[in-house]
Amino acid sequence: VASDIVLLNDSQYKLRNQSEVSEYKFSATAQRVLFITGPLKGIFAKTVISAGAPAIVLPKKENEELGYRLAEADVWAFFKRQ
């Protein structure tokens, strides 16, 4: 099921289509988002700059190696102001 990843503050996120609030950490040195709890717990995610804006990428290859089948290709979450 497709959904937006909503970063609520420096440590909490939710999926737009769910009410559950979960925790994440950002590692600036590793350029990674670490999903600690919730529906994305354990998913491999990295951050990139795309067209001058921050984005979160859930790469297919790395996630399949971890046992997750998310999509047929990398999943991109782009920054969008509310």
PyMOL Python script that loads the backbone (N, CA, C, O; Angstrom):
from pymol import cmd

cmd.read_pdbstr("""\
ATOM      1  N   VAL A   1       0.846  -1.183   0.000  1.00  0.00           N
ATOM      2  CA  VAL A   1       0.000   0.000   0.000  1.00  0.00           C
ATOM      3  C   VAL A   1       0.885   1.238   0.000  1.00  0.00           C
ATOM      4  O   VAL A   1       1.746   1.375   0.869  1.00  0.00           O
ATOM      5  N   ALA A   2       0.697   2.116  -0.930  1.00  0.00           N
ATOM      6  CA  ALA A   2       1.490   3.337  -1.024  1.00  0.00           C
ATOM      7  C   ALA A   2       1.033   4.350   0.009  1.00  0.00           C
ATOM      8  O   ALA A   2      -0.154   4.451   0.319  1.00  0.00           O
ATOM      9  N   SER A   3       1.988   5.098   0.537  1.00  0.00           N
ATOM     10  CA  SER A   3       1.682   6.133   1.503  1.00  0.00           C
ATOM     11  C   SER A   3       2.849   7.095   1.580  1.00  0.00           C
ATOM     12  O   SER A   3       3.974   6.751   1.215  1.00  0.00           O
ATOM     13  N   ASP A   4       2.579   8.304   2.056  1.00  0.00           N
ATOM     14  CA  ASP A   4       3.640   9.274   2.304  1.00  0.00           C
ATOM     15  C   ASP A   4       4.281   8.983   3.650  1.00  0.00           C
ATOM     16  O   ASP A   4       3.608   8.542   4.582  1.00  0.00           O
ATOM     17  N   ILE A   5       5.593   9.231   3.754  1.00  0.00           N
ATOM     18  CA  ILE A   5       6.297   9.187   5.032  1.00  0.00           C
ATOM     19  C   ILE A   5       6.272  10.609   5.566  1.00  0.00           C
ATOM     20  O   ILE A   5       6.802  11.520   4.929  1.00  0.00           O
ATOM     21  N   VAL A   6       5.664  10.809   6.723  1.00  0.00           N
ATOM     22  CA  VAL A   6       5.551  12.137   7.310  1.00  0.00           C
ATOM     23  C   VAL A   6       6.491  12.205   8.506  1.00  0.00           C
ATOM     24  O   VAL A   6       6.279  11.518   9.505  1.00  0.00           O
ATOM     25  N   LEU A   7       7.545  13.047   8.406  1.00  0.00           N
ATOM     26  CA  LEU A   7       8.447  13.267   9.527  1.00  0.00           C
ATOM     27  C   LEU A   7       7.812  14.344  10.398  1.00  0.00           C
ATOM     28  O   LEU A   7       7.666  15.490   9.973  1.00  0.00           O
ATOM     29  N   LEU A   8       7.435  13.972  11.617  1.00  0.00           N
ATOM     30  CA  LEU A   8       6.703  14.874  12.497  1.00  0.00           C
ATOM     31  C   LEU A   8       7.618  15.828  13.245  1.00  0.00           C
ATOM     32  O   LEU A   8       7.262  16.986  13.461  1.00  0.00           O
ATOM     33  N   ASN A   9       8.779  15.360  13.637  1.00  0.00           N
ATOM     34  CA  ASN A   9       9.764  16.180  14.349  1.00  0.00           C
ATOM     35  C   ASN A   9      11.111  15.491  14.209  1.00  0.00           C
ATOM     36  O   ASN A   9      11.313  14.725  13.268  1.00  0.00           O
ATOM     37  N   ASP A  10      12.034  15.746  15.123  1.00  0.00           N
ATOM     38  CA  ASP A  10      13.377  15.179  15.010  1.00  0.00           C
ATOM     39  C   ASP A  10      13.464  13.698  15.323  1.00  0.00           C
ATOM     40  O   ASP A  10      14.521  13.095  15.138  1.00  0.00           O
ATOM     41  N   SER A  11      12.376  13.095  15.793  1.00  0.00           N
ATOM     42  CA  SER A  11      12.468  11.679  16.160  1.00  0.00           C
ATOM     43  C   SER A  11      11.210  10.865  15.886  1.00  0.00           C
ATOM     44  O   SER A  11      11.195   9.667  16.171  1.00  0.00           O
ATOM     45  N   GLN A  12      10.163  11.465  15.347  1.00  0.00           N
ATOM     46  CA  GLN A  12       8.923  10.722  15.118  1.00  0.00           C
ATOM     47  C   GLN A  12       8.466  10.837  13.666  1.00  0.00           C
ATOM     48  O   GLN A  12       8.650  11.863  13.011  1.00  0.00           O
ATOM     49  N   TYR A  13       7.864   9.747  13.189  1.00  0.00           N
ATOM     50  CA  TYR A  13       7.303   9.727  11.842  1.00  0.00           C
ATOM     51  C   TYR A  13       5.996   8.958  11.869  1.00  0.00           C
ATOM     52  O   TYR A  13       5.688   8.264  12.838  1.00  0.00           O
ATOM     53  N   LYS A  14       5.240   9.089  10.807  1.00  0.00           N
ATOM     54  CA  LYS A  14       4.049   8.252  10.595  1.00  0.00           C
ATOM     55  C   LYS A  14       3.846   8.125   9.098  1.00  0.00           C
ATOM     56  O   LYS A  14       4.365   8.920   8.313  1.00  0.00           O
ATOM     57  N   LEU A  15       3.104   7.139   8.726  1.00  0.00           N
ATOM     58  CA  LEU A  15       2.672   7.017   7.335  1.00  0.00           C
ATOM     59  C   LEU A  15       1.346   7.749   7.224  1.00  0.00           C
ATOM     60  O   LEU A  15       0.488   7.621   8.097  1.00  0.00           O
ATOM     61  N   ARG A  16       1.174   8.512   6.158  1.00  0.00           N
ATOM     62  CA  ARG A  16      -0.023   9.353   6.031  1.00  0.00           C
ATOM     63  C   ARG A  16      -1.316   8.555   6.172  1.00  0.00           C
ATOM     64  O   ARG A  16      -2.294   9.064   6.720  1.00  0.00           O
ATOM     65  N   ASN A  17      -1.339   7.325   5.692  1.00  0.00           N
ATOM     66  CA  ASN A  17      -2.581   6.545   5.737  1.00  0.00           C
ATOM     67  C   ASN A  17      -2.750   5.755   7.035  1.00  0.00           C
ATOM     68  O   ASN A  17      -3.643   4.913   7.133  1.00  0.00           O
ATOM     69  N   GLN A  18      -1.892   6.023   8.043  1.00  0.00           N
ATOM     70  CA  GLN A  18      -1.993   5.331   9.332  1.00  0.00           C
ATOM     71  C   GLN A  18      -1.937   6.343  10.462  1.00  0.00           C
ATOM     72  O   GLN A  18      -1.373   7.424  10.297  1.00  0.00           O
ATOM     73  N   SER A  19      -2.513   6.008  11.601  1.00  0.00           N
ATOM     74  CA  SER A  19      -2.493   6.917  12.746  1.00  0.00           C
ATOM     75  C   SER A  19      -1.323   6.638  13.684  1.00  0.00           C
ATOM     76  O   SER A  19      -0.995   7.475  14.525  1.00  0.00           O
ATOM     77  N   GLU A  20      -0.694   5.478  13.552  1.00  0.00           N
ATOM     78  CA  GLU A  20       0.413   5.107  14.435  1.00  0.00           C
ATOM     79  C   GLU A  20       1.606   6.047  14.267  1.00  0.00           C
ATOM     80  O   GLU A  20       2.074   6.277  13.152  1.00  0.00           O
ATOM     81  N   VAL A  21       2.093   6.588  15.391  1.00  0.00           N
ATOM     82  CA  VAL A  21       3.297   7.420  15.391  1.00  0.00           C
ATOM     83  C   VAL A  21       4.457   6.543  15.838  1.00  0.00           C
ATOM     84  O   VAL A  21       4.362   5.848  16.850  1.00  0.00           O
ATOM     85  N   SER A  22       5.544   6.576  15.089  1.00  0.00           N
ATOM     86  CA  SER A  22       6.698   5.713  15.340  1.00  0.00           C
ATOM     87  C   SER A  22       7.956   6.567  15.461  1.00  0.00           C
ATOM     88  O   SER A  22       7.922   7.779  15.252  1.00  0.00           O
ATOM     89  N   GLU A  23       9.070   5.912  15.803  1.00  0.00           N
ATOM     90  CA  GLU A  23      10.318   6.634  16.021  1.00  0.00           C
ATOM     91  C   GLU A  23      11.352   6.346  14.931  1.00  0.00           C
ATOM     92  O   GLU A  23      11.426   5.250  14.376  1.00  0.00           O
ATOM     93  N   TYR A  24      12.144   7.379  14.653  1.00  0.00           N
ATOM     94  CA  TYR A  24      13.273   7.233  13.744  1.00  0.00           C
ATOM     95  C   TYR A  24      14.440   8.044  14.286  1.00  0.00           C
ATOM     96  O   TYR A  24      14.271   8.906  15.149  1.00  0.00           O
ATOM     97  N   LYS A  25      15.616   7.755  13.767  1.00  0.00           N
ATOM     98  CA  LYS A  25      16.807   8.555  14.050  1.00  0.00           C
ATOM     99  C   LYS A  25      17.462   8.876  12.723  1.00  0.00           C
ATOM    100  O   LYS A  25      17.397   8.087  11.780  1.00  0.00           O
ATOM    101  N   PHE A  26      18.092  10.035  12.653  1.00  0.00           N
ATOM    102  CA  PHE A  26      18.830  10.425  11.454  1.00  0.00           C
ATOM    103  C   PHE A  26      20.310  10.407  11.777  1.00  0.00           C
ATOM    104  O   PHE A  26      20.736  10.988  12.775  1.00  0.00           O
ATOM    105  N   SER A  27      21.091   9.754  10.952  1.00  0.00           N
ATOM    106  CA  SER A  27      22.539   9.737  11.091  1.00  0.00           C
ATOM    107  C   SER A  27      23.134  10.606   9.989  1.00  0.00           C
ATOM    108  O   SER A  27      23.157  10.213   8.822  1.00  0.00           O
ATOM    109  N   ALA A  28      23.617  11.789  10.366  1.00  0.00           N
ATOM    110  CA  ALA A  28      24.197  12.703   9.384  1.00  0.00           C
ATOM    111  C   ALA A  28      25.479  12.130   8.788  1.00  0.00           C
ATOM    112  O   ALA A  28      25.729  12.283   7.592  1.00  0.00           O
ATOM    113  N   THR A  29      26.291  11.471   9.613  1.00  0.00           N
ATOM    114  CA  THR A  29      27.552  10.929   9.101  1.00  0.00           C
ATOM    115  C   THR A  29      27.319   9.796   8.112  1.00  0.00           C
ATOM    116  O   THR A  29      28.044   9.681   7.123  1.00  0.00           O
ATOM    117  N   ALA A  30      26.323   8.965   8.363  1.00  0.00           N
ATOM    118  CA  ALA A  30      26.025   7.844   7.467  1.00  0.00           C
ATOM    119  C   ALA A  30      25.030   8.227   6.369  1.00  0.00           C
ATOM    120  O   ALA A  30      24.815   7.460   5.431  1.00  0.00           O
ATOM    121  N   GLN A  31      24.417   9.428   6.487  1.00  0.00           N
ATOM    122  CA  GLN A  31      23.371   9.860   5.558  1.00  0.00           C
ATOM    123  C   GLN A  31      22.262   8.814   5.476  1.00  0.00           C
ATOM    124  O   GLN A  31      21.809   8.435   4.395  1.00  0.00           O
ATOM    125  N   ARG A  32      21.840   8.360   6.664  1.00  0.00           N
ATOM    126  CA  ARG A  32      20.811   7.315   6.766  1.00  0.00           C
ATOM    127  C   ARG A  32      19.684   7.756   7.682  1.00  0.00           C
ATOM    128  O   ARG A  32      19.901   8.511   8.630  1.00  0.00           O
ATOM    129  N   VAL A  33      18.493   7.286   7.395  1.00  0.00           N
ATOM    130  CA  VAL A  33      17.356   7.382   8.301  1.00  0.00           C
ATOM    131  C   VAL A  33      17.187   5.992   8.883  1.00  0.00           C
ATOM    132  O   VAL A  33      17.043   5.017   8.145  1.00  0.00           O
ATOM    133  N   LEU A  34      17.204   5.898  10.197  1.00  0.00           N
ATOM    134  CA  LEU A  34      17.071   4.612  10.881  1.00  0.00           C
ATOM    135  C   LEU A  34      15.682   4.546  11.500  1.00  0.00           C
ATOM    136  O   LEU A  34      15.401   5.241  12.477  1.00  0.00           O
ATOM    137  N   PHE A  35      14.820   3.722  10.939  1.00  0.00           N
ATOM    138  CA  PHE A  35      13.466   3.567  11.469  1.00  0.00           C
ATOM    139  C   PHE A  35      13.533   2.586  12.634  1.00  0.00           C
ATOM    140  O   PHE A  35      13.793   1.398  12.441  1.00  0.00           O
ATOM    141  N   ILE A  36      13.295   3.090  13.847  1.00  0.00           N
ATOM    142  CA  ILE A  36      13.480   2.333  15.085  1.00  0.00           C
ATOM    143  C   ILE A  36      12.247   1.496  15.432  1.00  0.00           C
ATOM    144  O   ILE A  36      12.375   0.358  15.884  1.00  0.00           O
ATOM    145  N   THR A  37      11.058   2.057  15.221  1.00  0.00           N
ATOM    146  CA  THR A  37       9.813   1.357  15.530  1.00  0.00           C
ATOM    147  C   THR A  37       8.830   1.544  14.380  1.00  0.00           C
ATOM    148  O   THR A  37       9.097   2.300  13.446  1.00  0.00           O
ATOM    149  N   GLY A  38       7.714   0.867  14.449  1.00  0.00           N
ATOM    150  CA  GLY A  38       6.631   1.070  13.496  1.00  0.00           C
ATOM    151  C   GLY A  38       6.747   0.264  12.219  1.00  0.00           C
ATOM    152  O   GLY A  38       7.540  -0.674  12.132  1.00  0.00           O
ATOM    153  N   PRO A  39       5.939   0.640  11.215  1.00  0.00           N
ATOM    154  CA  PRO A  39       5.835  -0.155   9.985  1.00  0.00           C
ATOM    155  C   PRO A  39       7.112  -0.173   9.146  1.00  0.00           C
ATOM    156  O   PRO A  39       7.288  -1.078   8.330  1.00  0.00           O
ATOM    157  N   LEU A  40       7.998   0.789   9.322  1.00  0.00           N
ATOM    158  CA  LEU A  40       9.242   0.816   8.551  1.00  0.00           C
ATOM    159  C   LEU A  40      10.435   0.317   9.366  1.00  0.00           C
ATOM    160  O   LEU A  40      11.575   0.417   8.912  1.00  0.00           O
ATOM    161  N   LYS A  41      10.187  -0.214  10.552  1.00  0.00           N
ATOM    162  CA  LYS A  41      11.268  -0.698  11.413  1.00  0.00           C
ATOM    163  C   LYS A  41      12.156  -1.687  10.655  1.00  0.00           C
ATOM    164  O   LYS A  41      11.675  -2.668  10.087  1.00  0.00           O
ATOM    165  N   GLY A  42      13.461  -1.407  10.661  1.00  0.00           N
ATOM    166  CA  GLY A  42      14.421  -2.295  10.020  1.00  0.00           C
ATOM    167  C   GLY A  42      14.650  -2.046   8.551  1.00  0.00           C
ATOM    168  O   GLY A  42      15.592  -2.595   7.979  1.00  0.00           O
ATOM    169  N   ILE A  43      13.816  -1.229   7.915  1.00  0.00           N
ATOM    170  CA  ILE A  43      13.967  -0.936   6.491  1.00  0.00           C
ATOM    171  C   ILE A  43      15.239  -0.119   6.276  1.00  0.00           C
ATOM    172  O   ILE A  43      15.525   0.790   7.055  1.00  0.00           O
ATOM    173  N   PHE A  44      16.002  -0.430   5.233  1.00  0.00           N
ATOM    174  CA  PHE A  44      17.193   0.325   4.886  1.00  0.00           C
ATOM    175  C   PHE A  44      16.765   1.587   4.155  1.00  0.00           C
ATOM    176  O   PHE A  44      16.071   1.516   3.140  1.00  0.00           O
ATOM    177  N   ALA A  45      17.178   2.748   4.669  1.00  0.00           N
ATOM    178  CA  ALA A  45      16.835   4.023   4.046  1.00  0.00           C
ATOM    179  C   ALA A  45      18.045   4.938   4.068  1.00  0.00           C
ATOM    180  O   ALA A  45      18.760   5.015   5.067  1.00  0.00           O
ATOM    181  N   LYS A  46      18.268   5.630   2.958  1.00  0.00           N
ATOM    182  CA  LYS A  46      19.359   6.588   2.906  1.00  0.00           C
ATOM    183  C   LYS A  46      18.805   7.932   2.448  1.00  0.00           C
ATOM    184  O   LYS A  46      17.727   8.005   1.859  1.00  0.00           O
ATOM    185  N   THR A  47      19.559   8.995   2.727  1.00  0.00           N
ATOM    186  CA  THR A  47      19.117  10.319   2.311  1.00  0.00           C
ATOM    187  C   THR A  47      19.997  10.801   1.163  1.00  0.00           C
ATOM    188  O   THR A  47      21.184  10.482   1.091  1.00  0.00           O
ATOM    189  N   VAL A  48      19.396  11.566   0.278  1.00  0.00           N
ATOM    190  CA  VAL A  48      20.091  12.142  -0.865  1.00  0.00           C
ATOM    191  C   VAL A  48      19.512  13.529  -1.124  1.00  0.00           C
ATOM    192  O   VAL A  48      18.466  13.892  -0.586  1.00  0.00           O
ATOM    193  N   ILE A  49      20.202  14.287  -1.948  1.00  0.00           N
ATOM    194  CA  ILE A  49      19.668  15.550  -2.447  1.00  0.00           C
ATOM    195  C   ILE A  49      19.269  15.303  -3.897  1.00  0.00           C
ATOM    196  O   ILE A  49      20.091  14.880  -4.710  1.00  0.00           O
ATOM    197  N   SER A  50      18.014  15.566  -4.213  1.00  0.00           N
ATOM    198  CA  SER A  50      17.489  15.362  -5.564  1.00  0.00           C
ATOM    199  C   SER A  50      16.881  16.674  -6.045  1.00  0.00           C
ATOM    200  O   SER A  50      15.943  17.190  -5.437  1.00  0.00           O
ATOM    201  N   ALA A  51      17.412  17.205  -7.124  1.00  0.00           N
ATOM    202  CA  ALA A  51      16.947  18.487  -7.671  1.00  0.00           C
ATOM    203  C   ALA A  51      16.980  19.579  -6.602  1.00  0.00           C
ATOM    204  O   ALA A  51      16.094  20.432  -6.550  1.00  0.00           O
ATOM    205  N   GLY A  52      18.001  19.545  -5.755  1.00  0.00           N
ATOM    206  CA  GLY A  52      18.182  20.570  -4.736  1.00  0.00           C
ATOM    207  C   GLY A  52      17.353  20.398  -3.477  1.00  0.00           C
ATOM    208  O   GLY A  52      17.424  21.238  -2.579  1.00  0.00           O
ATOM    209  N   ALA A  53      16.566  19.327  -3.386  1.00  0.00           N
ATOM    210  CA  ALA A  53      15.718  19.092  -2.212  1.00  0.00           C
ATOM    211  C   ALA A  53      16.070  17.746  -1.582  1.00  0.00           C
ATOM    212  O   ALA A  53      16.475  16.819  -2.284  1.00  0.00           O
ATOM    213  N   PRO A  54      15.916  17.634  -0.256  1.00  0.00           N
ATOM    214  CA  PRO A  54      16.213  16.360   0.394  1.00  0.00           C
ATOM    215  C   PRO A  54      15.193  15.285   0.031  1.00  0.00           C
ATOM    216  O   PRO A  54      14.017  15.571  -0.193  1.00  0.00           O
ATOM    217  N   ALA A  55      15.672  14.046  -0.023  1.00  0.00           N
ATOM    218  CA  ALA A  55      14.794  12.912  -0.310  1.00  0.00           C
ATOM    219  C   ALA A  55      15.282  11.707   0.489  1.00  0.00           C
ATOM    220  O   ALA A  55      16.457  11.621   0.846  1.00  0.00           O
ATOM    221  N   ILE A  56      14.377  10.789   0.762  1.00  0.00           N
ATOM    222  CA  ILE A  56      14.705   9.514   1.406  1.00  0.00           C
ATOM    223  C   ILE A  56      14.535   8.429   0.353  1.00  0.00           C
ATOM    224  O   ILE A  56      13.508   8.371  -0.324  1.00  0.00           O
ATOM    225  N   VAL A  57      15.533   7.576   0.214  1.00  0.00           N
ATOM    226  CA  VAL A  57      15.477   6.483  -0.754  1.00  0.00           C
ATOM    227  C   VAL A  57      15.465   5.163   0.008  1.00  0.00           C
ATOM    228  O   VAL A  57      16.292   4.941   0.893  1.00  0.00           O
ATOM    229  N   LEU A  58      14.523   4.291  -0.340  1.00  0.00           N
ATOM    230  CA  LEU A  58      14.458   2.930   0.182  1.00  0.00           C
ATOM    231  C   LEU A  58      14.911   2.031  -0.971  1.00  0.00           C
ATOM    232  O   LEU A  58      14.092   1.623  -1.795  1.00  0.00           O
ATOM    233  N   PRO A  59      16.214   1.718  -1.035  1.00  0.00           N
ATOM    234  CA  PRO A  59      16.740   0.981  -2.185  1.00  0.00           C
ATOM    235  C   PRO A  59      16.277  -0.484  -2.219  1.00  0.00           C
ATOM    236  O   PRO A  59      16.315  -1.197  -1.216  1.00  0.00           O
ATOM    237  N   LYS A  60      15.846  -0.894  -3.393  1.00  0.00           N
ATOM    238  CA  LYS A  60      15.344  -2.254  -3.588  1.00  0.00           C
ATOM    239  C   LYS A  60      16.393  -3.297  -3.216  1.00  0.00           C
ATOM    240  O   LYS A  60      16.097  -4.219  -2.456  1.00  0.00           O
ATOM    241  N   LYS A  61      17.613  -3.172  -3.737  1.00  0.00           N
ATOM    242  CA  LYS A  61      18.644  -4.194  -3.549  1.00  0.00           C
ATOM    243  C   LYS A  61      18.958  -4.417  -2.069  1.00  0.00           C
ATOM    244  O   LYS A  61      18.927  -5.550  -1.589  1.00  0.00           O
ATOM    245  N   GLU A  62      19.261  -3.334  -1.348  1.00  0.00           N
ATOM    246  CA  GLU A  62      19.620  -3.462   0.062  1.00  0.00           C
ATOM    247  C   GLU A  62      18.476  -4.026   0.894  1.00  0.00           C
ATOM    248  O   GLU A  62      18.701  -4.828   1.800  1.00  0.00           O
ATOM    249  N   ASN A  63      17.246  -3.610   0.589  1.00  0.00           N
ATOM    250  CA  ASN A  63      16.106  -4.112   1.362  1.00  0.00           C
ATOM    251  C   ASN A  63      15.795  -5.565   1.043  1.00  0.00           C
ATOM    252  O   ASN A  63      15.391  -6.313   1.933  1.00  0.00           O
ATOM    253  N   GLU A  64      15.975  -5.983  -0.208  1.00  0.00           N
ATOM    254  CA  GLU A  64      15.783  -7.400  -0.536  1.00  0.00           C
ATOM    255  C   GLU A  64      16.818  -8.256   0.179  1.00  0.00           C
ATOM    256  O   GLU A  64      16.513  -9.363   0.622  1.00  0.00           O
ATOM    257  N   GLU A  65      18.057  -7.742   0.294  1.00  0.00           N
ATOM    258  CA  GLU A  65      19.098  -8.475   1.029  1.00  0.00           C
ATOM    259  C   GLU A  65      18.731  -8.643   2.496  1.00  0.00           C
ATOM    260  O   GLU A  65      19.158  -9.603   3.139  1.00  0.00           O
ATOM    261  N   LEU A  66      17.934  -7.705   3.035  1.00  0.00           N
ATOM    262  CA  LEU A  66      17.462  -7.787   4.422  1.00  0.00           C
ATOM    263  C   LEU A  66      16.171  -8.612   4.548  1.00  0.00           C
ATOM    264  O   LEU A  66      15.681  -8.837   5.654  1.00  0.00           O
ATOM    265  N   GLY A  67      15.631  -9.055   3.417  1.00  0.00           N
ATOM    266  CA  GLY A  67      14.419  -9.866   3.435  1.00  0.00           C
ATOM    267  C   GLY A  67      13.131  -9.106   3.207  1.00  0.00           C
ATOM    268  O   GLY A  67      12.049  -9.664   3.388  1.00  0.00           O
ATOM    269  N   TYR A  68      13.221  -7.828   2.808  1.00  0.00           N
ATOM    270  CA  TYR A  68      12.030  -7.016   2.550  1.00  0.00           C
ATOM    271  C   TYR A  68      11.815  -6.878   1.051  1.00  0.00           C
ATOM    272  O   TYR A  68      12.757  -6.606   0.305  1.00  0.00           O
ATOM    273  N   ARG A  69      10.590  -7.062   0.615  1.00  0.00           N
ATOM    274  CA  ARG A  69      10.231  -6.822  -0.784  1.00  0.00           C
ATOM    275  C   ARG A  69       9.252  -5.658  -0.785  1.00  0.00           C
ATOM    276  O   ARG A  69       8.060  -5.830  -0.529  1.00  0.00           O
ATOM    277  N   LEU A  70       9.770  -4.477  -1.076  1.00  0.00           N
ATOM    278  CA  LEU A  70       8.967  -3.258  -0.993  1.00  0.00           C
ATOM    279  C   LEU A  70       8.287  -2.895  -2.302  1.00  0.00           C
ATOM    280  O   LEU A  70       7.121  -2.502  -2.326  1.00  0.00           O
ATOM    281  N   ALA A  71       9.037  -3.033  -3.396  1.00  0.00           N
ATOM    282  CA  ALA A  71       8.523  -2.589  -4.695  1.00  0.00           C
ATOM    283  C   ALA A  71       9.390  -3.189  -5.786  1.00  0.00           C
ATOM    284  O   ALA A  71      10.364  -3.885  -5.500  1.00  0.00           O
ATOM    285  N   GLU A  72       9.042  -2.924  -7.024  1.00  0.00           N
ATOM    286  CA  GLU A  72       9.802  -3.425  -8.170  1.00  0.00           C
ATOM    287  C   GLU A  72      11.050  -2.595  -8.443  1.00  0.00           C
ATOM    288  O   GLU A  72      11.901  -2.995  -9.237  1.00  0.00           O
ATOM    289  N   ALA A  73      11.164  -1.447  -7.793  1.00  0.00           N
ATOM    290  CA  ALA A  73      12.321  -0.561  -7.978  1.00  0.00           C
ATOM    291  C   ALA A  73      12.557   0.190  -6.673  1.00  0.00           C
ATOM    292  O   ALA A  73      11.800   0.029  -5.716  1.00  0.00           O
ATOM    293  N   ASP A  74      13.604   1.007  -6.632  1.00  0.00           N
ATOM    294  CA  ASP A  74      13.844   1.835  -5.458  1.00  0.00           C
ATOM    295  C   ASP A  74      12.614   2.696  -5.172  1.00  0.00           C
ATOM    296  O   ASP A  74      11.940   3.157  -6.094  1.00  0.00           O
ATOM    297  N   VAL A  75      12.333   2.906  -3.898  1.00  0.00           N
ATOM    298  CA  VAL A  75      11.226   3.768  -3.489  1.00  0.00           C
ATOM    299  C   VAL A  75      11.824   5.109  -3.070  1.00  0.00           C
ATOM    300  O   VAL A  75      12.755   5.157  -2.266  1.00  0.00           O
ATOM    301  N   TRP A  76      11.290   6.187  -3.615  1.00  0.00           N
ATOM    302  CA  TRP A  76      11.771   7.531  -3.313  1.00  0.00           C
ATOM    303  C   TRP A  76      10.688   8.290  -2.559  1.00  0.00           C
ATOM    304  O   TRP A  76       9.521   8.271  -2.950  1.00  0.00           O
ATOM    305  N   ALA A  77      11.079   8.962  -1.471  1.00  0.00           N
ATOM    306  CA  ALA A  77      10.190   9.832  -0.718  1.00  0.00           C
ATOM    307  C   ALA A  77      10.763  11.246  -0.826  1.00  0.00           C
ATOM    308  O   ALA A  77      11.852  11.514  -0.319  1.00  0.00           O
ATOM    309  N   PHE A  78      10.038  12.147  -1.481  1.00  0.00           N
ATOM    310  CA  PHE A  78      10.525  13.489  -1.726  1.00  0.00           C
ATOM    311  C   PHE A  78       9.984  14.464  -0.694  1.00  0.00           C
ATOM    312  O   PHE A  78       8.867  14.311  -0.201  1.00  0.00           O
ATOM    313  N   PHE A  79      10.798  15.477  -0.372  1.00  0.00           N
ATOM    314  CA  PHE A  79      10.416  16.502   0.579  1.00  0.00           C
ATOM    315  C   PHE A  79       9.283  17.329   0.005  1.00  0.00           C
ATOM    316  O   PHE A  79       9.324  17.754  -1.149  1.00  0.00           O
ATOM    317  N   LYS A  80       8.256  17.553   0.840  1.00  0.00           N
ATOM    318  CA  LYS A  80       7.119  18.351   0.419  1.00  0.00           C
ATOM    319  C   LYS A  80       6.649  19.156   1.623  1.00  0.00           C
ATOM    320  O   LYS A  80       6.370  18.574   2.671  1.00  0.00           O
ATOM    321  N   ARG A  81       6.554  20.450   1.508  1.00  0.00           N
ATOM    322  CA  ARG A  81       6.050  21.294   2.610  1.00  0.00           C
ATOM    323  C   ARG A  81       4.560  21.113   2.755  1.00  0.00           C
ATOM    324  O   ARG A  81       3.830  20.967   1.775  1.00  0.00           O
ATOM    325  N   GLN A  82       4.121  21.125   4.010  1.00  0.00           N
ATOM    326  CA  GLN A  82       2.677  21.006   4.298  1.00  0.00           C
ATOM    327  C   GLN A  82       1.997  22.341   4.157  1.00  0.00           C
ATOM    328  O   GLN A  82       0.787  22.442   4.359  1.00  0.00           O
TER     329      GLN A  82
END
""", "prot")
cmd.dss("prot")
cmd.show_as("cartoon", "prot")
cmd.util.cbc("prot")
cmd.orient("prot")
